[in-house]
């Protein structure tokens, strides 16, 4: 018998079908790899900070579900000082990021203050600073009376609170001021952060954490504890006596207080502000 050979046209057609099938398989694998890598990246970005080393805290306190303080719109949950409505503000929410534009327009509201007071909590946050930028997160915020001297606080004091300093240390003269007490992650003016802290440059994400557990307070920076103090300790009394708040009676002693995001006239972005409230466990 004579075997019938495929014509050139048939061979070309089969080869074309094979190439198409090969392309579909390769393209499908490529799409899958891209999807997988994006999913992993999103998971890494969305992953909560580690709670390693906080067993002592969870043994003493019940922890609430995490709550984002970044509103979806209209700066809901925030006010200006004295509860004034934020009709016009330098702050806005864009794609889930809370942004202060850093403008010098005095007709716009500056600092953001929570409507709610907090007692014990873990506040995890991410920020992106501008070059030389200065901001901060104040907690245990309390109205000490009408504002007097802004230099030495010898009269009335206005709104004061313990402050987690946010600063672009290398590009701001306060980065080396007052033995590091004005630098990033310090308890502003009172206790400096550890000297070998890891601060990322401006325009990059830094992560922070504030823990308030009754009289025990911690500041964390990029996964590392950099400040720790106790409001009943001699360390606190001595440090406070040497700070600009020395004459502010009962500074930091209030159990509850508001939380404030500082507008210092520089652009700052908060991509995460998540709070978990702590309730002492019943014995």
N, C-alpha and C positions, 0 to 999 in steps of 0.2 A: 504493500500500500504506500501511497505517496502522502507524507504528512503535510497538511496545509499550514503554511507560514502566515503569521500576522502581517498585514500590510504596514508600511511606514506610517500611514495615517492612524491606524489602530494603536501602534506603539507610541506615537506622540500623544494620543489621547490618554492612554493609560499612564504615561509618564506625567502628564499634566495633572491627572487626578491624584497621583501619588504625591506630587509636589504640593498641591492644595491641601491634602490631608496632613502632610508634614507641617505645613505652615500653620494650620489650625491648631495642631497639637502644641507646637512651640509657642504660638501666641497665647494659647490658653494657660500654659505653664508660666509664661511671663506675667500674665495678668494675676495669676494666683500668687506668685512670689511678691509682686508689688502690693497686692491686697494684704498679704500676711505681714509684710514689713511695716505697712502703714498701721495695721491693727496693733502690732506690737508697740510701735512708737506712741500711738494714742494711749495705749494702756500704761506705758511708762510715764507719759505726761500726766495722765489722770490718776496715777497711783497715789494713795495718801502717803504722807511721810511715815517713816517707821516709828513704831511705838516701843522699840527696844529700849530697855532701861527704865521703863515707866511702870514696872510691876508694883513698885511701892505705892504709886499713885492709884492704880486700879484696885489695890487691896483696901484702900481707905475710902475711895469714892465710887459711886455709881456714875457711869458716863452716859450722857444723852446721845441721841442720834446727831450726826453732824449737820450743821445748818450753814448754808452760804450767806454771807452778809453782802454779797454783790447782788443788787436788785436786777431784775430783768428789764425794768424800765422805770423812768421817772424818779430815780433815787429813793424809791420807797424804803421806809425803815430808817431814813436818815433825816436830820434837820441841821440847821445852822445853830449857833450858840443860843441859849435861852429858849430852845424849842422853836425858833423862828422858821417859818416855812421857806423851803428852797425854791423860790420862784425863778431866780436866775442864779446860776452857779458856774464855776469854772470846772466842775466835775460833770462827767457824762459816762454812760455805759455804751461801749462799742464792741459788738461781737462777744459779749460776756466778760469784757475787760473794763474795770473801773479806772477812768483816766482823769487826772487833773492836768489841764492844758498849760498851766504855768503862766497864764497871762497876768498882766499887771493891772487889769481893769478893776478898780476899786468899787465899781457899782455891782460887781458879782460877788456872791457869797463865797467865802474861803473855806475854812475847815469844815469837815463833815463830822457830825456827832450822832451817835445812835439814839434812837428814841427810847430804847430799852436799857435798863441798868443790868449789870452782870456782877456776880459775886465770885464764884470759883469757875474756872474754865481752862480749856486748851484752845488757843487761837493759832491756827496754821495759816500761813500766807506766803504768797509769791509776789515779788515786785521787780520791776524793771526801771532803773533810774536813768536820768539824763546826765550828761557830763557835768560834774560838779554839783549834782542835785542834792537837795536837802529836804527831808520830810520826816515823818515819824508816826508811830502809833502810840497814842496815850490811852492808858487804862486807869481804873480807879479815879476817873475824872470827876472833879467836884468843883462847885462854884464857891470860891473862898471870899467872894464879895466884889465890890466894884474895883476895876483896875486902877492901881496907883502907879508906883514907880516900876517901870519895866526893866530897870537896870539891877537894882538890889533888893527888890521886893520888901521894902521897909514900911510900906503903907498897906493898902489893900491889894489883893493878889489876883482877882479874877479867876478864870478857870485854870486849875492846875491838876496834873495827874502824873503818875509814873510814865516815863516815855521810853519806848524802844526806838532808839535813834536809827533813822535811815539816812545814809550819807554815802556819796561817792568819795570815799576817803582820799584817793590819790589826787583828786582834782578840786578839793575844797580845803581851804586853810584850816577849817575846824577839825579835819581828819587827824591832826597831830596835837590838837589843843587840849589843855587841862589833863595831861596824862591819859589821854585816850577816852576821857569821859564825855567827849563830844563826838566820838567816832561811831561808825556803824555798829549796831547791835548793843551799844552801851545802854545802861540805865542813865539817860541823859543827865549830865552834871553831877551825878552821884557816884556811880560805879562803872568803871571802864570794862570793856570786853577783854577777854584774854588776848595777849599780844600776837599769838600765832594763829589767829582766826583765819578762816578761808572766805574771803570776800571776792565775788566775781566782779569783773569790770562793769562799768555802765553799759547800758544797752544789752546786757545779758541778764538772765533770770537768777535771782537770789531767793532762797527760801528762808523763812523765819518761823519761829514758834515762841509764843508766850504762854507760860504756865502760871496760873494763879491758884494756889491751893491753900486757902486761909492765909497764914502769915508767910508761907514759903512761896518764893517766886523765882522763875527761871527764864532766861532768854536763850534761844537757840539760833544758830546761823548755819545754814547749809548742812544740816544734820548733826551739828555738834553743839553741845552746851557751852556757852561762852560767858554767861553771867548767872550767878546764883546768890540769893540773899534771903535772910529771914527778918521780918519786920520787928521781931522781939529781941534781935541780937545786938550785941555791942558793936559789931561791924556796921550794922545799919545806922545806929545812933551816931557813930563817929563819922561815917561817910556823909550822912545828911547834914551834920553840923558844919562840914567843910564845903557844902554845895550852895548854889544860889537860892535854895529853898529853905535855908537854915531857920529863917524867921517865920516860915509858914507853919503855924502850929498844927500838929496832927497831919502833916503831909504824908499821904500814903496809908494812913491809919484807917480810913473809911473802908468798911467791909464791902460795900457795893459801890458801883460807880459806872459812869458811861464810858464808851470807847470812842476815841476821836482819831480821824485821819487828818494829818496836818497838811495844810496848804502853805508852803514856804516860798511860793513864787517860782517854783521850778516844776518842770513836767515830770510826772511820776505815774506809773501804771501798776495796778494791782490785778494780777490775773487769777488770784485765788485769795479768798478770805473766808475760811471755814472755822466755825466755832463749835466746840463741844462743851456743854456745861457740865459741871461736876457737883454731885450731891453727896455729902458725907453719908457713908453707910450707917444704918441703924445698928447699934450694938445689941 
